[in-house]
Amino acid sequence: MTKRFYVAVLISCFCALACSGQDEKKPEPTPPSEYATLLTRVQGGDLSIDFQRLRFSYMESPERKQAKDTSDQEKQMWKALNTDDYKEAIKGADAVLAGKFVDMNAHFVESHAYTGLHDTNKAEYHRAVFKGLLDSILHSGDGKSTKTAYVVIAVDEEYVVLNVLGLRPGSQALLGDGGHHYDRLDATNPKTNETVSLYFNVDIPIKHELN
């Protein structure tokens, strides 16, 4: 085989490989998750979204799996809010919402902090998101029995509901009924000293703790 013939064969091989590579289809881009789609809408100011779907889809989303631990930032935002350090409170809450936009406590902190900074638009926005998230829980049941339990995605939502209802938390018990899991929270109405029991369906958080 002459050198010239060898070079010609080599060039032909490279051309064949190049053409083969061009024929291969590029992988289709991964479509955004349901949570990401809803998140984009609500961050753009669309408050007509289904806030229950936003909460539920977050639990199934890749965004949740990629979220960083923000427990330190949660402590920071409350400490800062309690000392009227509004900018620091917002900084902590922003970090929480970056990984978990459905965190009602962070929206509560942002609403109060922006109110303190006289930023009415942002305060109203976070108040509206908080209300949307809260209503999606309160409309899922009445909390009076396991059959009509509030459906939550995390334990912290249970205590937000108690605070909104003006109840002081007491004991907590995990119950099973019909293949489902429930938290029963016994709380006290400080105005009447009456004991109130509220039931929360915790199938979703338990499912994700086990998987």
N, C-alpha and C positions, 0 to 999 in steps of 0.2 A: 504493500500500500504506500503510495507516494505521500509526501508531506502535504502536497496541495489537495489530494483527494481526502486525506484525513481531516484537514481544516474544513473542507466543504461538508463532510459528514457531521462534524461537530457543530457547525453553524445550523445545519438542518435540524439537529436534535434540540438546540436551544430554541429555535423558532417553533418547533412542535410543542415544547413545554410552555412557551409563552402563550401560544394559541389555546392550549389546554387550560391554562390558568384564566384566560379571559372568558372561556366558556362556562367556568364554574360560577354558580349563582352566589351572590353575597348573602349572608344570613340576614333574615328579616329582623328589623329592630324590635326589641321587646316592647310591647304596648304598655303604657302607664297603668299602674294598678288602679282599682276603683277608688281607693283612698286618695291616691295622688291626684286623680281627676277632680274629685270633690274638693280636695284641699286647695287646688288652684282656683276653683270657683269662689270658695268662701274667702280666700286671701285677697281675691280681686273685688270683694265687696258684695258678692252674691249671697244674701242671707236667706234665700228661698230654698236652699238645698235641704235634703233629708238628713237632719243631724243624727238620727239614729243610725242611718247607713254610714255616715262618716265615722261614728264610734265603732260600729261593728266591723267595718272594712279595715279600720286601722289595725285591729287585732289580727287580721289575716294578711296584712301587707308586708312586703319586704322592707318598707320604711321602718316598721316597728322592730324588725329583726336587726336592722342596722343602727338603731338608735343607741346613743351613748347613755351611760348611767348619769343622771342629773340630780341625784339625791342631795349632793352638796349645794347645788344651785337652788334647790327647793328650800333648803334651810336658810340660805342667803336671802332669798326674796322675801320670806316672812320676817326675818330679823330686820331687814332694811325697811320694810313697810311699817313695822311696829315702831321704828325710830324716825319715821317720816323722811327717810333717805330714798326719795322716790326714783331717782335715776338709777340707783343701785338695785332697787327692787325690780325695776323694768329690765335691767341687765340680766338678773337672775331668771326672771320669768321668761324672757326671750329665749334663753338657753333651754329651758324646759319645753317651751312650745316648738322649738326647732326640731325636737325629736318626738314630741307627743302633742300635737296641736289640740287634741281632744281633752287635755288636762284642764278641768274647770277651775282648779285652784289658781293656776297661772293666769287665766283670763280674769279671775276675780282680782288678783293682785294688780294686773296691768290696768284694769278699769279704775281702781282706787288710786293708783299711782299717777295715772294721767290726769285724773280729776284734781289731784294735788298740784299738778304742774299746769293746770288750767288749759289742758289740751282736750277740749270737749269732743272733737271728732274721734280721736283715738279712744277716749274713755267710753264713748257711746258704742263704738265698734266692738270693743271687748265685752262690754255689758250685754250687747245683743247676742254675741257668740255664746257667752255664758248661759244666757236665757235659752237659746236654742238647744244647747246640750242638756241643760237641766230639764226642759220641757219634754225632750225625747225620752227621759227616764220616767218622769211623772205621768206621761201619757201611756206608758207601757203596762200600767196596772194601778192599783191603789195601795199596795203594800200591806193589806189587812190579813192576807192569808197566803199560803204557798201557791194556791191556784191563781191569785191575782197579784203575785209578787212583782216588785219593780225589777226590771232587767238591767243589770249593771255589767260593766266590763272590767271593773277594778274595785277594790275595797274602798279606796278613797272616795269614790262616788257615793257610797252609802253614807259617809259622814257629811258630805256636802248636802245631801238631802236632809239629814237630821238638822243641820245648822239652818237651812232655809226654812224648815218647818218650826224652828224655834225650840227644838228638843235637846235635852242634855243626855248624851250617850251613857249607857250603863253596861250591862253584860251583853255578851255576844255568843251565839251558839250556831254551829254548823249542823244542818239537818239534811236528811235524805228522804225523798218522797217520790215514788213513781219513776225512779231512774233519774231524777233531777236533784240538784243540790241547791240549798238555800241557806242564807244567813238570816238568823232572827236576832234583831237588835232590840233589846229592852231599854227604852229611854224614858226620861221623866220630863213632863211639861212643867217648867219652873213656875209658871203662873198659877197652876192648880195642884201641883205635886202629884198629878195623876201619872201612873205608869202606862206607857204606850208600847206595844210590840209592833215592829215593822218587819216585813219579810222581803228579802232580796234574792232574786234568782241569780246564782253565781256559776251557772254552767259554763259560761264563756271564760272567765278567769281561771277556773279550775282546769278546763280543757287545755288551756295554753300553759299552765304550770306543769301539767303532766306530759306535754309534747315538746 
